[in-house]
Amino acid sequence: MFETTPHDSFTKHKDSRGEWMVKINRSGQLQPPVFCRDEAHADAFIREQEEKRRG
């Protein structure tokens, strides 16, 4: 999807409609959120991105 850096952060969030998303902060710049099926999918996405970052 995109390259991750040590400065990236990922935050899961449930919006007012009950939809899960992951907010991505790339070195201080907020990126468009990634929408997920459910909380488990959001957790898996974050884990995957953090593993890529560790490399």
C-alpha positions, 0 to 999 in steps of 0.5 A, a space after each residue: 500500500 505505502 511505505 511506512 517510517 518510524 514516525 508513522 502512527 496508526 489509530 483505530 476509530 469507530 465513527 458515529 455510524 459504527 464503522 471502523 477506520 484506521 487513521 494514519 499519521 505519516 510523519 505529522 501529516 494526517 492521511 485519508 483513513 482506511 475503512 475496515 470491516 470490523 475492529 478485528 480487521 482494524 487491529 490486523 491492519 495496524 499490526 501489518 503496518 507496524 510489522 512492515 515498519 520494523 522491516 
